[in-house]
Amino acid sequence: MKLFSICSLLMSSMFAYSASVQLNDPDWCFWFPLYACACGVNLLNWKISSKKITGYAVKIALLLGISMFVKVVIEDFVKGIAGFCSLNLMERVVREKIGSGLVVISMILHLKASSVQRKNKRLSRLIDFGMAGLVCFSYGLPFVFFVIQTGEMKF
């Protein structure tokens, strides 16, 4: 669980950054609460690891994440902007789809971590590695795209 705690701290910083850059968007009232709630859940699980305290927050963030993911996927499909599997971070819908997807995956991992018993070491290890993979993806993709490929973002 130590790996999970470290990854929770890293994800909370990623979601805190994501929340802070939403404040200049026209639809910030949708995205700021999503990322702020995800940041809070990850921060609480890093420090407290209490099932009761974080249970409701995880479920709220999960529902927000799913609804925002569906909204962005529908918008992308209707307007034909990038396609479902696109990782082109120059497109706003792709960034929003990836961001909401990261929240959803993170919250699912937190739900699983809170329900798994310490006796089930294999499942606990899979959850730890899932969170580590999420951290690698969430920090690695923007680095590769913007530093190595030096793309420009569209607003």
DSSP file (Angstrom, degrees, kcal/mol; ACC not computed):
  #  RESIDUE AA STRUCTURE BP1 BP2  ACC     N-H-->O    O-->H-N    N-H-->O    O-->H-N    TCO  KAPPA ALPHA  PHI   PSI    X-CA   Y-CA   Z-CA
    1    1 A M     >        0   0    0      0, 0.0     4,-2.1     0, 0.0     5,-0.1   0.000 360.0 360.0 360.0 -12.3    0.0    0.0    0.0
    2    2 A K  H  >  +     0   0    0      2,-0.2     4,-2.3     1,-0.2     5,-0.2   0.913 360.0  49.8 -65.9 -40.6    3.0    2.3    0.2
    3    3 A L  H  > S+     0   0    0      1,-0.2     4,-2.6     2,-0.2    -1,-0.2   0.912 109.7  51.7 -61.7 -42.2    3.2    2.4   -3.6
    4    4 A F  H  > S+     0   0    0      1,-0.2     4,-2.2     2,-0.2    -1,-0.2   0.895 109.2  50.3 -61.4 -40.7   -0.5    3.3   -3.7
    5    5 A S  H  X S+     0   0    0     -4,-2.1     4,-2.0     2,-0.2    -2,-0.2   0.912 111.4  47.3 -65.3 -43.4    0.0    6.1   -1.2
    6    6 A I  H  X S+     0   0    0     -4,-2.3     4,-2.1     1,-0.2    -2,-0.2   0.918 113.2  48.8 -64.2 -42.8    2.8    7.6   -3.2
    7    7 A C  H  X S+     0   0    0     -4,-2.6     4,-2.7     1,-0.2    -2,-0.2   0.864 107.8  55.2 -65.2 -35.8    0.9    7.4   -6.4
    8    8 A S  H  X S+     0   0    0     -4,-2.2     4,-2.3     2,-0.2    -1,-0.2   0.905 107.7  49.6 -62.7 -41.0   -2.1    9.0   -4.7
    9    9 A L  H  X S+     0   0    0     -4,-2.0     4,-1.7     2,-0.2    -2,-0.2   0.918 112.2  47.5 -63.5 -43.3    0.0   11.9   -3.7
   10   10 A L  H  X S+     0   0    0     -4,-2.1     4,-1.8     1,-0.2    -2,-0.2   0.898 112.8  48.6 -65.3 -40.6    1.3   12.3   -7.3
   11   11 A M  H  X S+     0   0    0     -4,-2.7     4,-2.8     1,-0.2     5,-0.2   0.869 107.1  56.2 -68.3 -34.8   -2.2   12.0   -8.7
   12   12 A S  H  X S+     0   0    0     -4,-2.3     4,-2.2     1,-0.2    -1,-0.2   0.898 108.0  48.1 -63.9 -37.6   -3.4   14.6   -6.3
   13   13 A S  H  X S+     0   0    0     -4,-1.7     4,-2.2     2,-0.2    -1,-0.2   0.883 111.4  50.5 -69.2 -36.0   -0.8   17.0   -7.6
   14   14 A M  H  X S+     0   0    0     -4,-1.8     4,-2.3     2,-0.2    -2,-0.2   0.923 113.6  44.6 -65.5 -43.4   -1.8   16.3  -11.2
   15   15 A F  H  X S+     0   0    0     -4,-2.8     4,-2.4     2,-0.2    -2,-0.2   0.843 110.5  54.7 -71.1 -32.5   -5.4   16.9  -10.4
   16   16 A A  H  X S+     0   0    0     -4,-2.2     4,-2.1    -5,-0.2    -2,-0.2   0.920 110.6  46.2 -64.5 -42.9   -4.6   20.1   -8.4
   17   17 A Y  H  X S+     0   0    0     -4,-2.2     4,-1.8     2,-0.2    -2,-0.2   0.931 111.9  51.4 -63.0 -44.9   -2.7   21.4  -11.5
   18   18 A S  H  < S+     0   0    0     -4,-2.3     4,-0.5     1,-0.2    -2,-0.2   0.888 110.1  49.3 -60.7 -39.6   -5.6   20.4  -13.8
   19   19 A A  H >< S+     0   0    0     -4,-2.4     3,-0.9     1,-0.2     4,-0.4   0.897 108.4  53.8 -65.7 -39.8   -8.1   22.2  -11.5
   20   20 A S  H >< S+     0   0    0     -4,-2.1     3,-0.8     1,-0.2    -2,-0.2   0.844 106.2  50.8 -67.3 -33.3   -6.0   25.3  -11.5
   21   21 A V  G >< S+     0   0    0     -4,-1.8     3,-0.5     1,-0.2    -1,-0.2   0.558  98.3  69.1 -82.1  -5.4   -5.8   25.6  -15.2
   22   22 A Q  G X  S+     0   0    0     -3,-0.9     3,-2.0    -4,-0.5    -1,-0.2   0.657  74.8  85.6 -81.3 -15.4   -9.5   25.3  -15.6
   23   23 A L  G <  S+     0   0    0     -3,-0.8    -1,-0.2    -4,-0.4    -2,-0.1   0.690  89.8  47.9 -65.8 -18.5  -10.2   28.7  -14.0
   24   24 A N  G <  S+     0   0    0     -3,-0.5    -1,-0.3    -4,-0.1    -2,-0.1   0.372  91.2 102.3-101.1   5.9   -9.8   30.5  -17.3
   25   25 A D  S X  S-     0   0    0     -3,-2.0     3,-1.1     1,-0.1     4,-0.1  -0.562  76.1-128.3 -85.1 150.9  -12.0   28.2  -19.3
   26   26 A P  T 3  S+     0   0    0      0, 0.0     3,-0.3     0, 0.0    -1,-0.1   0.816 111.4  42.9 -66.7 -28.8  -15.6   29.1  -20.2
   27   27 A D  T >> S+     0   0    0      1,-0.2     3,-1.7     2,-0.1     4,-1.3  -0.108  73.2 128.8-107.7  36.2  -16.9   25.8  -18.8
   28   28 A W  H <>  +     0   0    0     -3,-1.1     4,-2.8     1,-0.3    -1,-0.2   0.781  60.3  72.1 -60.3 -28.4  -14.8   25.9  -15.7
   29   29 A C  H 34 S+     0   0    0     -3,-0.3    -1,-0.3     1,-0.2    -2,-0.1   0.694 104.3  40.5 -66.3 -16.7  -17.8   25.3  -13.5
   30   30 A F  H <> S+     0   0    0     -3,-1.7     4,-0.9     2,-0.1    -1,-0.2   0.842 122.0  37.6 -90.6 -44.2  -17.9   21.7  -14.8
   31   31 A W  H  X S+     0   0    0     -4,-1.3     4,-2.4     2,-0.2     5,-0.3   0.847 107.1  60.7 -83.9 -36.2  -14.2   20.8  -14.8
   32   32 A F  H  X S+     0   0    0     -4,-2.8     4,-2.8     1,-0.2     5,-0.3   0.941 106.7  46.1 -60.2 -48.4  -13.0   22.6  -11.7
   33   33 A P  H  > S+     0   0    0      0, 0.0     4,-2.4     0, 0.0     5,-0.2   0.885 111.9  53.6 -61.7 -35.7  -15.2   20.6   -9.3
   34   34 A L  H  X S+     0   0    0     -4,-0.9     4,-2.2     2,-0.2    -2,-0.2   0.966 115.6  36.9 -61.1 -53.6  -14.3   17.3  -11.0
   35   35 A Y  H  X S+     0   0    0     -4,-2.4     4,-2.3     2,-0.2    -1,-0.2   0.856 116.6  52.9 -71.1 -34.6  -10.5   17.9  -10.7
   36   36 A A  H  X S+     0   0    0     -4,-2.8     4,-2.4    -5,-0.3    -1,-0.2   0.908 111.1  46.8 -66.5 -41.0  -10.8   19.4   -7.2
   37   37 A C  H  X S+     0   0    0     -4,-2.4     4,-2.5    -5,-0.3    -2,-0.2   0.915 113.0  48.8 -66.2 -43.2  -12.8   16.5   -5.9
   38   38 A A  H  X S+     0   0    0     -4,-2.2     4,-2.2    -5,-0.2    -2,-0.2   0.888 111.3  50.8 -63.6 -38.6  -10.4   14.0   -7.5
   39   39 A C  H  X S+     0   0    0     -4,-2.3     4,-2.5     2,-0.2    -2,-0.2   0.930 110.8  48.8 -62.1 -46.1   -7.5   15.9   -6.0
   40   40 A G  H  X S+     0   0    0     -4,-2.4     4,-2.9     2,-0.2     5,-0.2   0.907 110.4  50.0 -62.0 -43.7   -9.1   15.8   -2.6
   41   41 A V  H  X S+     0   0    0     -4,-2.5     4,-2.6     1,-0.2     5,-0.2   0.939 113.6  45.3 -61.7 -47.0   -9.8   12.1   -2.7
   42   42 A N  H  X S+     0   0    0     -4,-2.2     4,-1.5     1,-0.2    -1,-0.2   0.888 114.2  49.1 -65.2 -38.0   -6.3   11.3   -3.7
   43   43 A L  H  X S+     0   0    0     -4,-2.5     4,-1.8     2,-0.2     5,-0.2   0.912 112.5  47.7 -67.6 -42.5   -4.9   13.6   -1.0
   44   44 A L  H  X>S+     0   0    0     -4,-2.9     4,-3.8     1,-0.2     5,-1.3   0.916 111.9  49.4 -64.0 -42.6   -7.1   12.1    1.7
   45   45 A N  H  <5S+     0   0    0     -4,-2.6    -1,-0.2    -5,-0.2    -2,-0.2   0.795 108.7  54.3 -69.6 -25.7   -6.2    8.5    0.7
   46   46 A W  H  <5S+     0   0    0     -4,-1.5    -1,-0.2    -5,-0.2    -2,-0.2   0.907 124.3  23.6 -69.2 -40.5   -2.6    9.4    0.8
   47   47 A K  H  <5S+     0   0    0     -4,-1.8    -2,-0.2    -5,-0.1    -3,-0.2   0.862 137.0  18.8 -95.4 -41.1   -2.8   10.8    4.3
   48   48 A I  T  <5 -     0   0    0     -4,-3.8    -3,-0.2    -5,-0.2    -4,-0.1   0.885  64.2-162.1-104.9 -47.7   -5.8    9.1    6.0
   49   49 A S      < +     0   0    0     -5,-1.3     2,-0.5     1,-0.2    -4,-0.1   0.882  33.7 156.6  58.8  42.2   -6.9    5.9    4.1
   50   50 A S     >  -     0   0    0     -6,-0.2     4,-1.8     1,-0.1    -1,-0.2  -0.869  37.3-154.8-100.4 126.8  -10.3    5.9    5.8
   51   51 A K  H  > S+     0   0    0     -2,-0.5     4,-1.6     1,-0.2    -1,-0.1   0.897  93.4  47.9 -65.3 -41.0  -13.1    4.1    4.0
   52   52 A K  H  > S+     0   0    0      2,-0.2     4,-0.6     1,-0.2    -1,-0.2   0.907 112.0  47.6 -70.0 -41.7  -15.9    6.2    5.6
   53   53 A I  H  > S+     0   0    0      1,-0.2     4,-0.5     2,-0.1     3,-0.2   0.928 122.7  32.0 -66.7 -44.9  -14.3    9.6    5.0
   54   54 A T  H  X S+     0   0    0     -4,-1.8     4,-2.8     1,-0.2     5,-0.2   0.623  96.8  87.0 -91.3 -12.2  -13.4    9.0    1.3
   55   55 A G  H  X S+     0   0    0     -4,-1.6     4,-1.8     1,-0.2    -1,-0.2   0.911  95.2  39.1 -55.8 -49.2  -16.3    6.7    0.3
   56   56 A Y  H  X S+     0   0    0     -4,-0.6     4,-2.4     2,-0.2    -1,-0.2   0.902 115.8  51.8 -69.4 -40.7  -18.8    9.4   -0.6
   57   57 A A  H  X S+     0   0    0     -4,-0.5     4,-2.7     1,-0.2     5,-0.2   0.888 108.7  51.6 -63.9 -38.8  -16.2   11.7   -2.2
   58   58 A V  H  X S+     0   0    0     -4,-2.8     4,-2.5     2,-0.2    -1,-0.2   0.929 111.3  47.2 -62.5 -45.3  -14.9    8.8   -4.4
   59   59 A K  H  X S+     0   0    0     -4,-1.8     4,-2.4    -5,-0.2    -2,-0.2   0.887 112.9  48.6 -66.4 -38.9  -18.5    8.0   -5.6
   60   60 A I  H  X S+     0   0    0     -4,-2.4     4,-2.6     2,-0.2     5,-0.2   0.941 113.6  46.4 -64.6 -47.3  -19.2   11.7   -6.3
   61   61 A A  H  X S+     0   0    0     -4,-2.7     4,-2.8     1,-0.2    -2,-0.2   0.883 111.8  52.4 -63.8 -37.4  -15.9   12.1   -8.2
   62   62 A L  H  X S+     0   0    0     -4,-2.5     4,-2.6    -5,-0.2    -1,-0.2   0.935 111.1  45.8 -63.6 -46.3  -16.6    8.9  -10.1
   63   63 A L  H  X S+     0   0    0     -4,-2.4     4,-2.4     2,-0.2    -2,-0.2   0.913 114.3  48.4 -63.6 -42.4  -20.1   10.1  -11.1
   64   64 A L  H  X S+     0   0    0     -4,-2.6     4,-2.5     2,-0.2     5,-0.2   0.929 112.7  49.2 -60.8 -44.9  -18.7   13.5  -12.2
   65   65 A G  H  X S+     0   0    0     -4,-2.8     4,-2.4    -5,-0.2    -2,-0.2   0.913 111.7  47.3 -62.4 -44.4  -15.9   11.8  -14.1
   66   66 A I  H  X S+     0   0    0     -4,-2.6     4,-2.6     2,-0.2     5,-0.2   0.927 113.1  48.6 -63.8 -44.7  -18.2    9.5  -16.0
   67   67 A S  H  X S+     0   0    0     -4,-2.4     4,-2.2     1,-0.2    -2,-0.2   0.903 113.9  45.8 -64.7 -39.8  -20.7   12.2  -16.8
   68   68 A M  H  X S+     0   0    0     -4,-2.5     4,-2.3     2,-0.2    -1,-0.2   0.879 112.0  52.0 -70.7 -35.9  -17.9   14.5  -18.1
   69   69 A F  H  X S+     0   0    0     -4,-2.4     4,-2.5    -5,-0.2    -2,-0.2   0.937 111.3  46.5 -62.3 -46.8  -16.3   11.7  -20.1
   70   70 A V  H  X S+     0   0    0     -4,-2.6     4,-2.5     1,-0.2     5,-0.2   0.912 111.3  52.9 -62.2 -42.9  -19.7   10.8  -21.8
   71   71 A K  H  X S+     0   0    0     -4,-2.2     4,-2.4    -5,-0.2    -1,-0.2   0.922 112.7  43.7 -57.0 -46.6  -20.3   14.6  -22.5
   72   72 A V  H  X S+     0   0    0     -4,-2.3     4,-2.6     2,-0.2    -2,-0.2   0.888 112.6  51.2 -70.7 -39.2  -16.9   14.9  -24.2
   73   73 A V  H  X S+     0   0    0     -4,-2.5     4,-2.4     2,-0.2    -1,-0.2   0.914 112.4  46.9 -64.6 -41.9  -17.1   11.7  -26.2
   74   74 A I  H  X S+     0   0    0     -4,-2.5     4,-3.0     2,-0.2     5,-0.3   0.930 112.4  49.9 -64.6 -44.6  -20.6   12.7  -27.5
   75   75 A E  H  X S+     0   0    0     -4,-2.4     4,-2.2    -5,-0.2    -2,-0.2   0.914 112.7  47.4 -59.8 -43.0  -19.3   16.2  -28.4
   76   76 A D  H  X>S+     0   0    0     -4,-2.6     4,-1.4     2,-0.2     5,-1.2   0.904 114.1  47.1 -64.7 -42.1  -16.3   14.6  -30.2
   77   77 A F  H  <5S+     0   0    0     -4,-2.4    -2,-0.2     2,-0.2    -1,-0.2   0.924 114.1  46.2 -66.1 -45.5  -18.6   12.2  -32.0
   78   78 A V  H  <5S+     0   0    0     -4,-3.0    -2,-0.2     1,-0.2    -1,-0.2   0.913 122.2  35.6 -66.0 -43.2  -21.2   14.8  -33.1
   79   79 A K  H  <5S-     0   0    0     -4,-2.2    -1,-0.2    -5,-0.3    -2,-0.2   0.584  99.5-134.6 -88.6 -10.5  -18.6   17.3  -34.3
   80   80 A G  T  <5 +     0   0    0     -4,-1.4    -3,-0.2    -5,-0.2    -4,-0.1   0.921  51.4 148.5  60.1  46.9  -16.1   14.7  -35.6
   81   81 A I  S   <S-     0   0    0     -5,-1.2    -4,-0.1    -6,-0.2    -5,-0.1   0.973  70.2 -22.0 -81.4 -57.4  -13.2   16.4  -34.1
   82   82 A A  S    S-     0   0    0     -6,-0.1     3,-0.1     4,-0.1     6,-0.1   0.662  85.2-110.8-132.6 -27.4  -10.6   13.8  -33.2
   83   83 A G    >   -     0   0    0      1,-0.1     3,-1.1    -7,-0.1    -6,-0.1  -0.038  35.3 -84.1  97.5 152.9  -12.0   10.3  -32.8
   84   84 A F  T 3  S+     0   0    0      1,-0.3    -1,-0.1    -2,-0.1    -7,-0.0   0.857 124.6  41.8 -63.2 -40.1  -12.4    8.1  -29.7
   85   85 A C  T 3  S+     0   0    0     -3,-0.1    -1,-0.3     2,-0.0    -2,-0.1   0.354  84.7 127.6 -93.0   6.3   -8.9    6.7  -29.6
   86   86 A S    <   -     0   0    0     -3,-1.1    -3,-0.1     1,-0.1    -4,-0.1  -0.374  36.5-174.9 -67.6 139.6   -7.0    9.9  -30.5
   87   87 A L        +     0   0    0     -5,-0.1     2,-1.2    -2,-0.1    -1,-0.1   0.031  38.3 134.6-115.8  21.8   -4.2   11.0  -28.2
   88   88 A N    >   -     0   0    0      1,-0.2     3,-1.8    -6,-0.1     6,-0.3  -0.607  37.4-168.1 -76.1  97.7   -3.6   14.3  -30.0
   89   89 A L  T 3  S+     0   0    0     -2,-1.2    -1,-0.2     1,-0.3    65,-0.2   0.485  74.9  80.5 -71.6  -1.5   -3.4   16.7  -27.1
   90   90 A M  T 3  S+     0   0    0     63,-0.2    64,-3.6     4,-0.0     2,-0.4   0.767  81.4  79.4 -70.9 -23.4   -3.7   19.7  -29.4
   91   91 A E  S <> S-     0   0    0     -3,-1.8     4,-1.9    62,-0.2     3,-0.3  -0.716  76.2-144.2 -90.1 132.1   -7.4   19.1  -29.4
   92   92 A R  H  > S+     0   0    0     -2,-0.4     4,-2.6     1,-0.2     5,-0.2   0.895  99.7  54.6 -59.1 -43.8   -9.4   20.3  -26.4
   93   93 A V  H  > S+     0   0    0      1,-0.2     4,-2.3     2,-0.2    -1,-0.2   0.844 106.9  51.5 -64.2 -32.4  -11.8   17.4  -26.5
   94   94 A V  H  > S+     0   0    0     -6,-0.3     4,-2.6    -3,-0.3     5,-0.2   0.923 110.6  47.7 -69.6 -43.5   -8.9   14.9  -26.3
   95   95 A R  H  X S+     0   0    0     -4,-1.9     4,-2.5    -7,-0.2    -2,-0.2   0.915 115.1  46.0 -61.8 -42.2   -7.5   16.7  -23.3
   96   96 A E  H  X S+     0   0    0     -4,-2.6     4,-2.5     2,-0.2     5,-0.2   0.876 112.4  50.7 -69.6 -36.6  -10.9   16.7  -21.6
   97   97 A K  H  X S+     0   0    0     -4,-2.3     4,-2.1    -5,-0.2    -2,-0.2   0.923 113.7  44.4 -65.8 -44.3  -11.5   13.1  -22.5
   98   98 A I  H  X S+     0   0    0     -4,-2.6     4,-2.5     2,-0.2    -2,-0.2   0.917 113.7  51.0 -66.8 -42.9   -8.2   12.0  -21.1
   99   99 A G  H  X S+     0   0    0     -4,-2.5     4,-1.8    -5,-0.2    -2,-0.2   0.932 113.5  42.9 -61.5 -47.2   -8.6   14.1  -18.0
  100  100 A S  H  X S+     0   0    0     -4,-2.5     4,-2.3     1,-0.2    -1,-0.2   0.865 113.1  54.0 -68.8 -33.8  -12.0   12.8  -17.2
  101  101 A G  H  X S+     0   0    0     -4,-2.1     4,-2.7    -5,-0.2     5,-0.2   0.884 106.3  52.2 -64.6 -38.9  -10.9    9.3  -18.0
  102  102 A L  H  X S+     0   0    0     -4,-2.5     4,-2.5     2,-0.2    -2,-0.2   0.895 109.6  49.7 -63.5 -39.7   -8.0    9.6  -15.5
  103  103 A V  H  X S+     0   0    0     -4,-1.8     4,-2.6     2,-0.2    -2,-0.2   0.940 111.7  48.5 -63.3 -46.3  -10.4   10.7  -12.8
  104  104 A V  H  X S+     0   0    0     -4,-2.3     4,-2.3     2,-0.2    -2,-0.2   0.940 114.2  44.7 -60.1 -49.1  -12.7    7.7  -13.6
  105  105 A I  H  X S+     0   0    0     -4,-2.7     4,-2.4     1,-0.2    -1,-0.2   0.915 113.3  51.1 -63.6 -42.6   -9.8    5.2  -13.5
  106  106 A S  H  X S+     0   0    0     -4,-2.5     4,-2.0    -5,-0.2    -1,-0.2   0.915 111.3  47.4 -60.9 -43.4   -8.3    6.8  -10.3
  107  107 A M  H  X S+     0   0    0     -4,-2.6     4,-2.4     2,-0.2    -1,-0.2   0.874 110.0  52.3 -69.0 -36.4  -11.7    6.6   -8.5
  108  108 A I  H  X S+     0   0    0     -4,-2.3     4,-2.5     2,-0.2    -1,-0.2   0.916 110.0  49.3 -63.0 -42.1  -12.3    3.0   -9.6
  109  109 A L  H  X S+     0   0    0     -4,-2.4     4,-2.5     1,-0.2    -2,-0.2   0.877 110.6  50.5 -64.4 -36.8   -8.8    2.1   -8.2
  110  110 A H  H  X S+     0   0    0     -4,-2.0     4,-2.0     2,-0.2    -2,-0.2   0.897 110.2  49.6 -67.8 -39.5   -9.6    3.9   -4.9
  111  111 A L  H  X S+     0   0    0     -4,-2.4     4,-1.2     2,-0.2    -2,-0.2   0.927 113.6  46.0 -62.6 -44.0  -12.9    2.0   -4.6
  112  112 A K  H  X S+     0   0    0     -4,-2.5     4,-1.7     1,-0.2     3,-0.3   0.907 111.3  52.4 -64.8 -41.5  -11.2   -1.3   -5.2
  113  113 A A  H  < S+     0   0    0     -4,-2.5    -1,-0.2     1,-0.2    -2,-0.2   0.862 109.3  49.5 -64.5 -35.2   -8.4   -0.4   -2.8
  114  114 A S  H  < S+     0   0    0     -4,-2.0    -1,-0.2     1,-0.2    -2,-0.2   0.752 115.5  43.4 -76.1 -21.6  -10.9    0.4   -0.1
  115  115 A S  H  < S+     0   0    0     -4,-1.2    -2,-0.2    -3,-0.3    -1,-0.2   0.664  92.1  95.7 -96.6 -17.6  -12.8   -2.8   -0.6
  116  116 A V  S  < S-     0   0    0     -4,-1.7     2,-0.2    -5,-0.1     5,-0.0  -0.498  70.9-131.6 -76.9 141.6   -9.8   -5.2   -0.9
  117  117 A Q    >   -     0   0    0     -2,-0.2     3,-1.4     1,-0.1     7,-0.2  -0.621  17.9-118.6 -90.1 152.1   -8.8   -7.0    2.2
  118  118 A R  T 3  S+     0   0    0      1,-0.3    -1,-0.1    -2,-0.2     6,-0.1   0.729 110.5  67.0 -62.0 -22.2   -5.1   -7.1    3.3
  119  119 A K  T 3  S+     0   0    0      1,-0.2     2,-1.7     2,-0.1    -1,-0.3   0.806  84.8  73.9 -69.6 -28.8   -5.2  -10.9    3.0
  120  120 A N    <>  +     0   0    0     -3,-1.4     4,-2.0     1,-0.2    -1,-0.2  -0.600  58.5 165.2 -88.0  80.5   -5.6  -10.7   -0.8
  121  121 A K  H  >  +     0   0    0     -2,-1.7     4,-2.5     1,-0.2    -1,-0.2   0.827  69.2  57.3 -68.4 -33.4   -2.1   -9.7   -1.6
  122  122 A R  H  > S+     0   0    0      2,-0.2     4,-2.1    -3,-0.2    -1,-0.2   0.946 110.8  41.7 -65.4 -47.9   -2.3  -10.4   -5.3
  123  123 A L  H  > S+     0   0    0      2,-0.2     4,-2.3     1,-0.2    -1,-0.2   0.892 114.2  53.2 -66.0 -39.1   -5.3   -8.1   -5.9
  124  124 A S  H  X S+     0   0    0     -4,-2.0     4,-2.1     1,-0.2    -2,-0.2   0.901 109.5  48.5 -61.7 -41.2   -3.7   -5.5   -3.6
  125  125 A R  H  X S+     0   0    0     -4,-2.5     4,-2.6     2,-0.2    -2,-0.2   0.887 109.4  52.6 -66.6 -39.7   -0.5   -5.6   -5.7
  126  126 A L  H  X S+     0   0    0     -4,-2.1     4,-2.2     2,-0.2    -2,-0.2   0.894 109.5  49.3 -62.8 -40.1   -2.6   -5.3   -9.0
  127  127 A I  H  X S+     0   0    0     -4,-2.3     4,-2.2     2,-0.2    -2,-0.2   0.913 110.6  50.7 -65.3 -42.6   -4.3   -2.2   -7.6
  128  128 A D  H  X S+     0   0    0     -4,-2.1     4,-2.2     1,-0.2    -2,-0.2   0.936 113.3  44.4 -59.2 -47.5   -0.9   -0.7   -6.6
  129  129 A F  H  X S+     0   0    0     -4,-2.6     4,-2.5     2,-0.2    -1,-0.2   0.824 109.8  56.5 -69.9 -30.5    0.5   -1.3  -10.1
  130  130 A G  H  X S+     0   0    0     -4,-2.2     4,-2.0    -5,-0.2    -1,-0.2   0.919 109.3  45.7 -63.5 -42.9   -2.6    0.0  -11.7
  131  131 A M  H  X S+     0   0    0     -4,-2.2     4,-2.1     2,-0.2    -2,-0.2   0.891 111.8  51.8 -67.1 -39.1   -2.2    3.3   -9.8
  132  132 A A  H  X S+     0   0    0     -4,-2.2     4,-2.4     1,-0.2    -2,-0.2   0.901 109.7  49.9 -63.8 -40.1    1.5    3.4  -10.7
  133  133 A G  H  X S+     0   0    0     -4,-2.5     4,-2.5     2,-0.2    -1,-0.2   0.881 108.5  52.9 -64.1 -37.9    0.6    2.8  -14.4
  134  134 A L  H  X S+     0   0    0     -4,-2.0     4,-2.7     2,-0.2    -2,-0.2   0.904 109.5  48.7 -63.5 -41.8   -2.0    5.6  -14.1
  135  135 A V  H  X S+     0   0    0     -4,-2.1     4,-2.2     2,-0.2     5,-0.4   0.936 111.3  49.8 -62.8 -47.0    0.7    8.0  -12.8
  136  136 A C  H  X S+     0   0    0     -4,-2.4     4,-2.4     1,-0.2     5,-0.2   0.915 114.8  44.2 -59.2 -43.9    3.2    7.0  -15.5
  137  137 A F  H  X S+     0   0    0     -4,-2.5     4,-2.4     2,-0.2    -2,-0.2   0.933 113.3  49.8 -66.2 -45.9    0.5    7.6  -18.2
  138  138 A S  H  < S+     0   0    0     -4,-2.7    -2,-0.2     1,-0.2    -1,-0.2   0.816 122.6  32.0 -69.6 -30.2   -0.7   10.9  -16.7
  139  139 A Y  H  X S+     0   0    0     -4,-2.2     4,-1.1    -5,-0.2    -1,-0.2   0.792 120.8  51.1 -90.8 -32.4    2.7   12.4  -16.4
  140  140 A G  H  X S+     0   0    0     -4,-2.4     4,-2.9    -5,-0.4     5,-0.3   0.897 101.4  57.5 -75.1 -42.1    4.3   10.7  -19.4
  141  141 A L  H  X S+     0   0    0     -4,-2.4     4,-2.7    -5,-0.2     5,-0.2   0.937 109.6  42.9 -59.8 -50.9    1.8   11.5  -22.1
  142  142 A P  H  >>S+     0   0    0      0, 0.0     4,-2.9     0, 0.0     5,-0.6   0.894 114.6  52.6 -63.0 -36.1    2.0   15.3  -21.8
  143  143 A F  I  X>S+     0   0    0     -4,-1.1     4,-2.1     2,-0.2     5,-1.2   0.956 113.4  42.4 -62.1 -49.5    5.8   15.1  -21.5
  144  144 A V  I  <>S+     0   0    0     -4,-2.9     5,-1.8     3,-0.2     4,-0.5   0.921 119.8  44.0 -62.6 -44.2    6.1   13.1  -24.6
  145  145 A F  I  <5S+     0   0    0     -4,-2.7     6,-1.1    -5,-0.3    -2,-0.2   0.942 125.0  28.0 -70.8 -47.9    3.6   15.2  -26.5
  146  146 A F  I  <5S+     0   0    0     -4,-2.9    -3,-0.2    -5,-0.2    -2,-0.2   0.787 129.4  35.4 -90.4 -27.9    4.6   18.7  -25.6
  147  147 A V  I  <<S+     0   0    0     -4,-2.1    -3,-0.2    -5,-0.6    -2,-0.1   0.902 129.1  29.0 -90.7 -47.5    8.3   18.3  -24.9
  148  148 A I  I   <S+     0   0    0     -5,-1.2    -3,-0.2    -4,-0.5    -4,-0.1   0.932 135.5  28.0 -81.0 -46.9    9.4   15.7  -27.5
  149  149 A Q  S   <S-     0   0    0     -5,-1.8    -3,-0.2    -6,-0.2    -4,-0.1   0.637  91.1-147.2 -89.3 -14.3    6.8   16.4  -30.2
  150  150 A T        +     0   0    0     -6,-0.2    -4,-0.2     1,-0.1    -3,-0.1   0.911  29.6 178.2  44.7  58.3    6.4   20.2  -29.3
  151  151 A G        -     0   0    0     -6,-1.1     2,-0.4     1,-0.0    -1,-0.1  -0.352  25.0-126.0 -80.2 165.7    2.8   20.3  -30.3
  152  152 A E        -     0   0    0     -2,-0.1     2,-0.3     0, 0.0    -1,-0.0  -0.929  21.6-125.1-113.4 141.1    0.6   23.4  -30.0
  153  153 A M        -     0   0    0     -2,-0.4     2,-0.4   -62,-0.0   -63,-0.2  -0.607  14.0-144.1 -86.6 144.0   -2.8   23.3  -28.2
  154  154 A K              0   0    0    -64,-3.6   -62,-0.2    -2,-0.3    -1,-0.0  -0.876 360.0 360.0-102.5 138.7   -6.0   24.4  -29.8
  155  155 A F              0   0    0     -2,-0.4    -1,-0.1   -64,-0.1   -64,-0.1   0.403 360.0 360.0-109.5 360.0   -8.6   26.2  -27.6
